[in-house]
Amino acid sequence: MPPADPASVSNSKFQISNPKSQISNLKSLISNLKSQIPVVLYHSTHNPTHRVDLKEAILRSLPPDNGLYMPDSLPVLDADFWKSWRDLSFHEIGCAVAQAFFGSDVPTAALRDIVATSLTFDAPLVTFAPDDHILELFHGPTLAFKDFGARFMARLMAWLTRGDDRQLTVLVATSGDTGGAVASAFLNVPGTRVVILYPQGKVSGLQEKQLTALGGNITALEINGSFDDCQALVKSAFLDRELSENLNLTSANSINLARLVPQAFYYIHAARQLPQGVKPVFVVPSGNFGNLTAGLLAMHLGLPVAHFVAATNRNDVVPEFLRTGSYAPRPSVPTISNAMDVGAPSNFVRMQALFGGSWERMKSMISGMSFTDEQTRAAIREVKSLHDYVIDPHGAVGWLAARQWRALHPGSTTITLETAHPAKFPDVMVAELGQQAMAVPERLAILANREKVAVPLGIDFATFRDWLVATF
Ligand SMILES: *Cc1c(COP(=O)(O)O)cnc(C)c1O
């Protein structure tokens, strides 16, 4: 089977073709001359002439113009890879994809090590029926797919700053889950430390343990305020130039490009497990659309994909856009699949860039579907009775979309991404399936008995600054 035609998703913006941009390319190459010459440059989606090298794109995370970084040219895996991809291991696929994206800046041996130490768990494909599959992405330390991106990013950041004399300090404000994934990802990564700010009394007991009981290079600050106060403190720290330079601050932001690339690994890994010749429809429970964007990167690499379905809860800005062509971001509404409660998806501009800004092209490859909490709760019960499988509220939204897609398009084969372990959502799961359905994985259960260690702090920046300076 020939790979999908990469030209169908390529975009002239990603090719360096005109002489003018070649000159500015050369200029930034020269100004970026350090220990080695970066071959791939990254531009902001808001301003193609704002160009940086890999280190800046990854450590800075966000361009100053509030766009998102994209590589000037998107890689395609060669015919050799697509000849043998079905026989490769998850690691080998990871190495090939990482090499395709970062191989001109990071030596192969370092990339292999980054992949090997990030991918320490599998992403199994569970088959309900020959046309109905679930890709379990929750086997990492914090039980959600975000472990893939966060762990790879942590190790790539550590490598990019390996020669620096100062440690890299990652500052994160969290309302719960993201902080846990980032903290766990950086745990024991040499040359790095993490400072997490979380609002006192506003995260669940288990979430608090995920933030405060890790020890090592992870420090938790329990802020006597709201999540917004935590975020404001982090923002002020980045704006404080002296502090930011002295502590070598970075944000490990969730739209960091280094978090997307490792998410492309499991699309290829899952598709290769289908019978030869079957092109999957990937159904992706979505919030900020990082996961779906990673699927588009996999397709650009050459992966044969029939279609993508963007599955959302009532926060349906993207399904609405795909239906109508008009994009209307708005405040999010709370749902039981709360990791997808996003009203202004941060990766939407990347998706647009990947389709050259064309709504027609995007909707020919992606369809949107959204579901209510009542439908999601019913789906959790149905999946249990039909397949004896416990699916979390996010995966359940995906399962509903997959079923609807197969009904509308007989003969298609769906792979639904199951983004989190159900044990992370005990209230919903117990309400729908009862206590006996709740098996808590050991890596979560162990945390419950660990000691919470957190530094209590107020919400004024001066105190926070003093604490940082005195501590590091
Ligand atoms: C973050 C998250 C999502 C949404 O993923 P995006 O990449 O933001 O679309 C879905 N499910 C779970 C469990 C998550 O944690």
The ligand as an SDF file (V2000), in Angstrom:
LIG
                    3D

 15 15  0  0  0  0  0  0  0  0999 V2000
   -5.5760   16.7070   27.6280 C   0  0  0  0  0  0  0  0  0  0  0  0
   -6.5980   15.6140   27.4730 C   0  0  0  0  0  0  0  0  0  0  0  0
   -7.4470   15.5210   26.3400 C   0  0  0  0  0  0  0  0  0  0  0  0
   -7.4270   16.5440   25.2340 C   0  0  0  0  0  0  0  0  0  0  0  0
   -6.2840   16.4210   24.4470 O   0  0  0  0  0  0  0  0  0  0  0  0
   -5.8710   17.6290   23.4420 P   0  0  0  0  0  0  0  0  0  0  0  0
   -4.5670   17.2250   22.9070 O   0  0  0  0  0  0  0  0  0  0  0  0
   -5.8080   18.8570   24.3070 O   0  0  0  0  0  0  0  0  0  0  0  0
   -6.9500   17.7050   22.4370 O   0  0  0  0  0  0  0  0  0  0  0  0
   -8.3140   14.4530   26.2380 C   0  0  0  0  0  0  0  0  0  0  0  0
   -8.4010   13.5410   27.2220 N   0  0  0  0  0  0  0  0  0  0  0  0
   -7.6250   13.5880   28.3370 C   0  0  0  0  0  0  0  0  0  0  0  0
   -7.7820   12.5630   29.3860 C   0  0  0  0  0  0  0  0  0  0  0  0
   -6.6970   14.6220   28.5070 C   0  0  0  0  0  0  0  0  0  0  0  0
   -5.9430   14.6840   29.6040 O   0  0  0  0  0  0  0  0  0  0  0  0
  1  2  1  0
  2  3  1  0
  2 14  2  0
  3  4  1  0
  3 10  2  0
  4  5  1  0
  5  6  1  0
  6  7  2  0
  6  8  1  0
  6  9  1  0
 10 11  1  0
 11 12  2  0
 12 13  1  0
 12 14  1  0
 14 15  1  0
M  END
$$$$
